Amino acid sequence: MQQRLTYVIIAVLAALVAALVGSLVTVVEGGGPTVVFKTGVATFGGTLTLVLGVMVCLGVVGS
C-alpha cells in the first residue's frame, strides 16, 4: 500500500512539472493569462492520465 501511494504521488508530481513547463512555454510564446492557465490544465490532465495509465498497465497501481 505504501509503495503504491508513493508511485501515485510521483505521477502527480510529474504531471505538475509537465503542466508548469507547458505554461512556461506558453508564456515565452506570448500567451495571455487565460491561455497559460488552459494550457497548464490540459497538460496536467493529459499527463496524469497517461502516467497513471502506464502504471496500471505495468501493474504498479490498481487491483
PyMOL Python script that loads the backbone (N, CA, C, O; Angstrom):
from pymol import cmd

cmd.read_pdbstr("""\
ATOM      1  N   MET A   1       0.820  -1.197   0.000  1.00  0.00           N
ATOM      2  CA  MET A   1       0.000   0.000   0.000  1.00  0.00           C
ATOM      3  C   MET A   1       0.862   1.258   0.000  1.00  0.00           C
ATOM      4  O   MET A   1       0.607   2.185  -0.769  1.00  0.00           O
ATOM      5  N   GLN A   2       1.865   1.296   0.843  1.00  0.00           N
ATOM      6  CA  GLN A   2       2.727   2.469   0.959  1.00  0.00           C
ATOM      7  C   GLN A   2       3.484   2.721  -0.349  1.00  0.00           C
ATOM      8  O   GLN A   2       3.616   3.868  -0.776  1.00  0.00           O
ATOM      9  N   GLN A   3       3.976   1.659  -0.982  1.00  0.00           N
ATOM     10  CA  GLN A   3       4.730   1.818  -2.218  1.00  0.00           C
ATOM     11  C   GLN A   3       3.826   2.319  -3.354  1.00  0.00           C
ATOM     12  O   GLN A   3       4.246   3.153  -4.156  1.00  0.00           O
ATOM     13  N   ARG A   4       2.599   1.817  -3.422  1.00  0.00           N
ATOM     14  CA  ARG A   4       1.663   2.278  -4.454  1.00  0.00           C
ATOM     15  C   ARG A   4       1.349   3.760  -4.279  1.00  0.00           C
ATOM     16  O   ARG A   4       1.282   4.508  -5.255  1.00  0.00           O
ATOM     17  N   LEU A   5       1.160   4.175  -3.043  1.00  0.00           N
ATOM     18  CA  LEU A   5       0.890   5.582  -2.773  1.00  0.00           C
ATOM     19  C   LEU A   5       2.075   6.444  -3.215  1.00  0.00           C
ATOM     20  O   LEU A   5       1.890   7.535  -3.753  1.00  0.00           O
ATOM     21  N   THR A   6       3.261   5.956  -2.989  1.00  0.00           N
ATOM     22  CA  THR A   6       4.454   6.681  -3.414  1.00  0.00           C
ATOM     23  C   THR A   6       4.475   6.851  -4.923  1.00  0.00           C
ATOM     24  O   THR A   6       4.804   7.928  -5.420  1.00  0.00           O
ATOM     25  N   TYR A   7       4.129   5.806  -5.654  1.00  0.00           N
ATOM     26  CA  TYR A   7       4.099   5.898  -7.111  1.00  0.00           C
ATOM     27  C   TYR A   7       3.025   6.864  -7.603  1.00  0.00           C
ATOM     28  O   TYR A   7       3.238   7.588  -8.576  1.00  0.00           O
ATOM     29  N   VAL A   8       1.889   6.878  -6.944  1.00  0.00           N
ATOM     30  CA  VAL A   8       0.823   7.813  -7.330  1.00  0.00           C
ATOM     31  C   VAL A   8       1.267   9.249  -7.069  1.00  0.00           C
ATOM     32  O   VAL A   8       1.002  10.134  -7.882  1.00  0.00           O
ATOM     33  N   ILE A   9       1.928   9.486  -5.961  1.00  0.00           N
ATOM     34  CA  ILE A   9       2.437  10.827  -5.660  1.00  0.00           C
ATOM     35  C   ILE A   9       3.469  11.245  -6.706  1.00  0.00           C
ATOM     36  O   ILE A   9       3.478  12.395  -7.143  1.00  0.00           O
ATOM     37  N   ILE A  10       4.326  10.328  -7.104  1.00  0.00           N
ATOM     38  CA  ILE A  10       5.314  10.618  -8.143  1.00  0.00           C
ATOM     39  C   ILE A  10       4.613  10.967  -9.455  1.00  0.00           C
ATOM     40  O   ILE A  10       5.034  11.884 -10.160  1.00  0.00           O
ATOM     41  N   ALA A  11       3.544  10.237  -9.781  1.00  0.00           N
ATOM     42  CA  ALA A  11       2.796  10.516 -11.012  1.00  0.00           C
ATOM     43  C   ALA A  11       2.183  11.910 -10.975  1.00  0.00           C
ATOM     44  O   ALA A  11       2.230  12.637 -11.967  1.00  0.00           O
ATOM     45  N   VAL A  12       1.612  12.284  -9.844  1.00  0.00           N
ATOM     46  CA  VAL A  12       1.008  13.613  -9.718  1.00  0.00           C
ATOM     47  C   VAL A  12       2.077  14.697  -9.819  1.00  0.00           C
ATOM     48  O   VAL A  12       1.860  15.719 -10.469  1.00  0.00           O
ATOM     49  N   LEU A  13       3.211  14.488  -9.193  1.00  0.00           N
ATOM     50  CA  LEU A  13       4.291  15.472  -9.271  1.00  0.00           C
ATOM     51  C   LEU A  13       4.832  15.592 -10.690  1.00  0.00           C
ATOM     52  O   LEU A  13       5.142  16.695 -11.141  1.00  0.00           O
ATOM     53  N   ALA A  14       4.949  14.474 -11.397  1.00  0.00           N
ATOM     54  CA  ALA A  14       5.403  14.520 -12.793  1.00  0.00           C
ATOM     55  C   ALA A  14       4.408  15.292 -13.651  1.00  0.00           C
ATOM     56  O   ALA A  14       4.806  16.064 -14.523  1.00  0.00           O
ATOM     57  N   ALA A  15       3.122  15.087 -13.408  1.00  0.00           N
ATOM     58  CA  ALA A  15       2.103  15.816 -14.162  1.00  0.00           C
ATOM     59  C   ALA A  15       2.156  17.312 -13.846  1.00  0.00           C
ATOM     60  O   ALA A  15       1.965  18.141 -14.735  1.00  0.00           O
ATOM     61  N   LEU A  16       2.413  17.653 -12.592  1.00  0.00           N
ATOM     62  CA  LEU A  16       2.531  19.070 -12.226  1.00  0.00           C
ATOM     63  C   LEU A  16       3.734  19.725 -12.900  1.00  0.00           C
ATOM     64  O   LEU A  16       3.654  20.869 -13.349  1.00  0.00           O
ATOM     65  N   VAL A  17       4.839  19.003 -12.967  1.00  0.00           N
ATOM     66  CA  VAL A  17       6.031  19.536 -13.637  1.00  0.00           C
ATOM     67  C   VAL A  17       5.746  19.737 -15.126  1.00  0.00           C
ATOM     68  O   VAL A  17       6.122  20.761 -15.697  1.00  0.00           O
ATOM     69  N   ALA A  18       5.086  18.768 -15.753  1.00  0.00           N
ATOM     70  CA  ALA A  18       4.744  18.910 -17.169  1.00  0.00           C
ATOM     71  C   ALA A  18       3.816  20.098 -17.390  1.00  0.00           C
ATOM     72  O   ALA A  18       3.972  20.828 -18.368  1.00  0.00           O
ATOM     73  N   ALA A  19       2.850  20.302 -16.494  1.00  0.00           N
ATOM     74  CA  ALA A  19       1.943  21.443 -16.605  1.00  0.00           C
ATOM     75  C   ALA A  19       2.692  22.760 -16.445  1.00  0.00           C
ATOM     76  O   ALA A  19       2.409  23.729 -17.149  1.00  0.00           O
ATOM     77  N   LEU A  20       3.640  22.796 -15.528  1.00  0.00           N
ATOM     78  CA  LEU A  20       4.436  24.005 -15.327  1.00  0.00           C
ATOM     79  C   LEU A  20       5.265  24.322 -16.564  1.00  0.00           C
ATOM     80  O   LEU A  20       5.331  25.471 -16.999  1.00  0.00           O
ATOM     81  N   VAL A  21       5.892  23.303 -17.124  1.00  0.00           N
ATOM     82  CA  VAL A  21       6.698  23.515 -18.330  1.00  0.00           C
ATOM     83  C   VAL A  21       5.815  23.974 -19.487  1.00  0.00           C
ATOM     84  O   VAL A  21       6.188  24.877 -20.235  1.00  0.00           O
ATOM     85  N   GLY A  22       4.647  23.355 -19.634  1.00  0.00           N
ATOM     86  CA  GLY A  22       3.729  23.782 -20.692  1.00  0.00           C
ATOM     87  C   GLY A  22       3.283  25.219 -20.514  1.00  0.00           C
ATOM     88  O   GLY A  22       3.170  25.959 -21.492  1.00  0.00           O
ATOM     89  N   SER A  23       3.030  25.620 -19.290  1.00  0.00           N
ATOM     90  CA  SER A  23       2.634  27.003 -19.020  1.00  0.00           C
ATOM     91  C   SER A  23       3.775  27.972 -19.302  1.00  0.00           C
ATOM     92  O   SER A  23       3.555  29.050 -19.854  1.00  0.00           O
ATOM     93  N   LEU A  24       4.986  27.594 -18.929  1.00  0.00           N
ATOM     94  CA  LEU A  24       6.132  28.470 -19.178  1.00  0.00           C
ATOM     95  C   LEU A  24       6.384  28.637 -20.669  1.00  0.00           C
ATOM     96  O   LEU A  24       6.716  29.731 -21.126  1.00  0.00           O
ATOM     97  N   VAL A  25       6.229  27.564 -21.425  1.00  0.00           N
ATOM     98  CA  VAL A  25       6.395  27.663 -22.877  1.00  0.00           C
ATOM     99  C   VAL A  25       5.353  28.605 -23.460  1.00  0.00           C
ATOM    100  O   VAL A  25       5.658  29.387 -24.361  1.00  0.00           O
ATOM    101  N   THR A  26       4.131  28.538 -22.956  1.00  0.00           N
ATOM    102  CA  THR A  26       3.073  29.428 -23.430  1.00  0.00           C
ATOM    103  C   THR A  26       3.384  30.882 -23.084  1.00  0.00           C
ATOM    104  O   THR A  26       3.124  31.777 -23.889  1.00  0.00           O
ATOM    105  N   VAL A  27       3.931  31.124 -21.908  1.00  0.00           N
ATOM    106  CA  VAL A  27       4.307  32.491 -21.515  1.00  0.00           C
ATOM    107  C   VAL A  27       5.406  33.015 -22.431  1.00  0.00           C
ATOM    108  O   VAL A  27       5.357  34.161 -22.878  1.00  0.00           O
ATOM    109  N   VAL A  28       6.394  32.175 -22.708  1.00  0.00           N
ATOM    110  CA  VAL A  28       7.506  32.598 -23.566  1.00  0.00           C
ATOM    111  C   VAL A  28       7.000  32.922 -24.976  1.00  0.00           C
ATOM    112  O   VAL A  28       7.503  33.839 -25.626  1.00  0.00           O
ATOM    113  N   GLU A  29       6.009  32.169 -25.438  1.00  0.00           N
ATOM    114  CA  GLU A  29       5.451  32.422 -26.772  1.00  0.00           C
ATOM    115  C   GLU A  29       4.509  33.621 -26.797  1.00  0.00           C
ATOM    116  O   GLU A  29       4.019  33.994 -27.863  1.00  0.00           O
ATOM    117  N   GLY A  30       4.251  34.220 -25.657  1.00  0.00           N
ATOM    118  CA  GLY A  30       3.460  35.439 -25.613  1.00  0.00           C
ATOM    119  C   GLY A  30       1.980  35.234 -25.342  1.00  0.00           C
ATOM    120  O   GLY A  30       1.165  36.097 -25.669  1.00  0.00           O
ATOM    121  N   GLY A  31       1.623  34.111 -24.752  1.00  0.00           N
ATOM    122  CA  GLY A  31       0.215  33.853 -24.446  1.00  0.00           C
ATOM    123  C   GLY A  31      -0.255  34.658 -23.247  1.00  0.00           C
ATOM    124  O   GLY A  31       0.530  34.999 -22.362  1.00  0.00           O
ATOM    125  N   GLY A  32      -1.543  34.954 -23.232  1.00  0.00           N
ATOM    126  CA  GLY A  32      -2.131  35.683 -22.111  1.00  0.00           C
ATOM    127  C   GLY A  32      -2.380  34.763 -20.929  1.00  0.00           C
ATOM    128  O   GLY A  32      -2.195  33.551 -21.041  1.00  0.00           O
ATOM    129  N   PRO A  33      -2.802  35.323 -19.790  1.00  0.00           N
ATOM    130  CA  PRO A  33      -3.018  34.520 -18.577  1.00  0.00           C
ATOM    131  C   PRO A  33      -4.052  33.406 -18.750  1.00  0.00           C
ATOM    132  O   PRO A  33      -3.885  32.313 -18.209  1.00  0.00           O
ATOM    133  N   THR A  34      -5.115  33.682 -19.500  1.00  0.00           N
ATOM    134  CA  THR A  34      -6.147  32.660 -19.689  1.00  0.00           C
ATOM    135  C   THR A  34      -5.609  31.495 -20.507  1.00  0.00           C
ATOM    136  O   THR A  34      -5.883  30.335 -20.199  1.00  0.00           O
ATOM    137  N   VAL A  35      -4.852  31.799 -21.538  1.00  0.00           N
ATOM    138  CA  VAL A  35      -4.267  30.751 -22.383  1.00  0.00           C
ATOM    139  C   VAL A  35      -3.259  29.936 -21.581  1.00  0.00           C
ATOM    140  O   VAL A  35      -3.199  28.713 -21.712  1.00  0.00           O
ATOM    141  N   VAL A  36      -2.476  30.607 -20.758  1.00  0.00           N
ATOM    142  CA  VAL A  36      -1.487  29.910 -19.931  1.00  0.00           C
ATOM    143  C   VAL A  36      -2.187  28.950 -18.976  1.00  0.00           C
ATOM    144  O   VAL A  36      -1.754  27.809 -18.814  1.00  0.00           O
ATOM    145  N   PHE A  37      -3.261  29.402 -18.348  1.00  0.00           N
ATOM    146  CA  PHE A  37      -3.999  28.553 -17.414  1.00  0.00           C
ATOM    147  C   PHE A  37      -4.606  27.346 -18.124  1.00  0.00           C
ATOM    148  O   PHE A  37      -4.518  26.219 -17.636  1.00  0.00           O
ATOM    149  N   LYS A  38      -5.219  27.589 -19.276  1.00  0.00           N
ATOM    150  CA  LYS A  38      -5.831  26.491 -20.032  1.00  0.00           C
ATOM    151  C   LYS A  38      -4.784  25.482 -20.491  1.00  0.00           C
ATOM    152  O   LYS A  38      -5.029  24.276 -20.467  1.00  0.00           O
ATOM    153  N   THR A  39      -3.629  25.966 -20.905  1.00  0.00           N
ATOM    154  CA  THR A  39      -2.554  25.065 -21.325  1.00  0.00           C
ATOM    155  C   THR A  39      -2.080  24.220 -20.153  1.00  0.00           C
ATOM    156  O   THR A  39      -1.870  23.016 -20.303  1.00  0.00           O
ATOM    157  N   GLY A  40      -1.910  24.832 -18.999  1.00  0.00           N
ATOM    158  CA  GLY A  40      -1.484  24.095 -17.812  1.00  0.00           C
ATOM    159  C   GLY A  40      -2.474  23.027 -17.403  1.00  0.00           C
ATOM    160  O   GLY A  40      -2.087  21.907 -17.071  1.00  0.00           O
ATOM    161  N   VAL A  41      -3.755  23.371 -17.426  1.00  0.00           N
ATOM    162  CA  VAL A  41      -4.797  22.413 -17.053  1.00  0.00           C
ATOM    163  C   VAL A  41      -4.849  21.250 -18.032  1.00  0.00           C
ATOM    164  O   VAL A  41      -4.942  20.092 -17.624  1.00  0.00           O
ATOM    165  N   ALA A  42      -4.789  21.554 -19.314  1.00  0.00           N
ATOM    166  CA  ALA A  42      -4.834  20.490 -20.332  1.00  0.00           C
ATOM    167  C   ALA A  42      -3.614  19.585 -20.234  1.00  0.00           C
ATOM    168  O   ALA A  42      -3.733  18.365 -20.344  1.00  0.00           O
ATOM    169  N   THR A  43      -2.452  20.172 -20.031  1.00  0.00           N
ATOM    170  CA  THR A  43      -1.226  19.385 -19.919  1.00  0.00           C
ATOM    171  C   THR A  43      -1.256  18.515 -18.674  1.00  0.00           C
ATOM    172  O   THR A  43      -0.876  17.345 -18.726  1.00  0.00           O
ATOM    173  N   PHE A  44      -1.705  19.075 -17.551  1.00  0.00           N
ATOM    174  CA  PHE A  44      -1.789  18.309 -16.313  1.00  0.00           C
ATOM    175  C   PHE A  44      -2.729  17.120 -16.465  1.00  0.00           C
ATOM    176  O   PHE A  44      -2.384  15.998 -16.093  1.00  0.00           O
ATOM    177  N   GLY A  45      -3.912  17.367 -17.012  1.00  0.00           N
ATOM    178  CA  GLY A  45      -4.894  16.287 -17.186  1.00  0.00           C
ATOM    179  C   GLY A  45      -4.384  15.193 -18.107  1.00  0.00           C
ATOM    180  O   GLY A  45      -4.525  14.006 -17.811  1.00  0.00           O
ATOM    181  N   GLY A  46      -3.797  15.591 -19.213  1.00  0.00           N
ATOM    182  CA  GLY A  46      -3.281  14.604 -20.163  1.00  0.00           C
ATOM    183  C   GLY A  46      -2.122  13.804 -19.608  1.00  0.00           C
ATOM    184  O   GLY A  46      -2.069  12.584 -19.768  1.00  0.00           O
ATOM    185  N   THR A  47      -1.198  14.481 -18.961  1.00  0.00           N
ATOM    186  CA  THR A  47      -0.027  13.797 -18.411  1.00  0.00           C
ATOM    187  C   THR A  47      -0.403  12.860 -17.279  1.00  0.00           C
ATOM    188  O   THR A  47       0.097  11.738 -17.208  1.00  0.00           O
ATOM    189  N   LEU A  48      -1.279  13.311 -16.394  1.00  0.00           N
ATOM    190  CA  LEU A  48      -1.683  12.463 -15.271  1.00  0.00           C
ATOM    191  C   LEU A  48      -2.397  11.212 -15.774  1.00  0.00           C
ATOM    192  O   LEU A  48      -2.153  10.110 -15.281  1.00  0.00           O
ATOM    193  N   THR A  49      -3.274  11.387 -16.751  1.00  0.00           N
ATOM    194  CA  THR A  49      -3.971  10.234 -17.330  1.00  0.00           C
ATOM    195  C   THR A  49      -2.988   9.261 -17.958  1.00  0.00           C
ATOM    196  O   THR A  49      -3.093   8.050 -17.765  1.00  0.00           O
ATOM    197  N   LEU A  50      -2.038   9.789 -18.705  1.00  0.00           N
ATOM    198  CA  LEU A  50      -1.058   8.944 -19.376  1.00  0.00           C
ATOM    199  C   LEU A  50      -0.170   8.202 -18.379  1.00  0.00           C
ATOM    200  O   LEU A  50       0.033   6.995 -18.506  1.00  0.00           O
ATOM    201  N   VAL A  51       0.354   8.913 -17.396  1.00  0.00           N
ATOM    202  CA  VAL A  51       1.259   8.286 -16.424  1.00  0.00           C
ATOM    203  C   VAL A  51       0.528   7.232 -15.589  1.00  0.00           C
ATOM    204  O   VAL A  51       1.054   6.140 -15.377  1.00  0.00           O
ATOM    205  N   LEU A  52      -0.672   7.548 -15.116  1.00  0.00           N
ATOM    206  CA  LEU A  52      -1.423   6.557 -14.335  1.00  0.00           C
ATOM    207  C   LEU A  52      -1.834   5.372 -15.205  1.00  0.00           C
ATOM    208  O   LEU A  52      -1.863   4.235 -14.733  1.00  0.00           O
ATOM    209  N   GLY A  53      -2.154   5.635 -16.480  1.00  0.00           N
ATOM    210  CA  GLY A  53      -2.484   4.546 -17.395  1.00  0.00           C
ATOM    211  C   GLY A  53      -1.314   3.598 -17.596  1.00  0.00           C
ATOM    212  O   GLY A  53      -1.492   2.380 -17.614  1.00  0.00           O
ATOM    213  N   VAL A  54      -0.136   4.146 -17.745  1.00  0.00           N
ATOM    214  CA  VAL A  54       1.066   3.310 -17.886  1.00  0.00           C
ATOM    215  C   VAL A  54       1.314   2.517 -16.609  1.00  0.00           C
ATOM    216  O   VAL A  54       1.668   1.339 -16.668  1.00  0.00           O
ATOM    217  N   MET A  55       1.130   3.152 -15.457  1.00  0.00           N
ATOM    218  CA  MET A  55       1.339   2.444 -14.188  1.00  0.00           C
ATOM    219  C   MET A  55       0.332   1.309 -14.007  1.00  0.00           C
ATOM    220  O   MET A  55       0.682   0.251 -13.484  1.00  0.00           O
ATOM    221  N   VAL A  56      -0.901   1.515 -14.431  1.00  0.00           N
ATOM    222  CA  VAL A  56      -1.902   0.447 -14.346  1.00  0.00           C
ATOM    223  C   VAL A  56      -1.522  -0.696 -15.275  1.00  0.00           C
ATOM    224  O   VAL A  56      -1.626  -1.863 -14.898  1.00  0.00           O
ATOM    225  N   CYS A  57      -1.081  -0.368 -16.489  1.00  0.00           N
ATOM    226  CA  CYS A  57      -0.671  -1.406 -17.442  1.00  0.00           C
ATOM    227  C   CYS A  57       0.520  -2.210 -16.926  1.00  0.00           C
ATOM    228  O   CYS A  57       0.617  -3.413 -17.168  1.00  0.00           O
ATOM    229  N   LEU A  58       1.412  -1.546 -16.224  1.00  0.00           N
ATOM    230  CA  LEU A  58       2.581  -2.243 -15.674  1.00  0.00           C
ATOM    231  C   LEU A  58       2.253  -2.982 -14.378  1.00  0.00           C
ATOM    232  O   LEU A  58       3.063  -3.769 -13.889  1.00  0.00           O
ATOM    233  N   GLY A  59       1.080  -2.733 -13.828  1.00  0.00           N
ATOM    234  CA  GLY A  59       0.686  -3.405 -12.602  1.00  0.00           C
ATOM    235  C   GLY A  59       1.203  -2.752 -11.339  1.00  0.00           C
ATOM    236  O   GLY A  59       1.166  -3.357 -10.267  1.00  0.00           O
ATOM    237  N   VAL A  60       1.687  -1.519 -11.452  1.00  0.00           N
ATOM    238  CA  VAL A  60       2.220  -0.824 -10.282  1.00  0.00           C
ATOM    239  C   VAL A  60       1.086  -0.371  -9.370  1.00  0.00           C
ATOM    240  O   VAL A  60       1.175  -0.518  -8.151  1.00  0.00           O
ATOM    241  N   VAL A  61       0.029   0.173  -9.947  1.00  0.00           N
ATOM    242  CA  VAL A  61      -1.142   0.588  -9.181  1.00  0.00           C
ATOM    243  C   VAL A  61      -2.363  -0.139  -9.719  1.00  0.00           C
ATOM    244  O   VAL A  61      -2.321  -0.707 -10.810  1.00  0.00           O
ATOM    245  N   GLY A  62      -3.420  -0.123  -8.979  1.00  0.00           N
ATOM    246  CA  GLY A  62      -4.647  -0.804  -9.387  1.00  0.00           C
ATOM    247  C   GLY A  62      -4.838  -2.094  -8.617  1.00  0.00           C
ATOM    248  O   GLY A  62      -4.153  -2.345  -7.625  1.00  0.00           O
ATOM    249  N   SER A  63      -5.761  -2.902  -9.073  1.00  0.00           N
ATOM    250  CA  SER A  63      -6.102  -4.147  -8.365  1.00  0.00           C
ATOM    251  C   SER A  63      -5.020  -5.180  -8.477  1.00  0.00           C
ATOM    252  O   SER A  63      -5.156  -6.277  -7.937  1.00  0.00           O
TER     253      SER A  63
END
""", "prot")
cmd.dss("prot")
cmd.show_as("cartoon", "prot")
cmd.util.cbc("prot")
cmd.orient("prot")
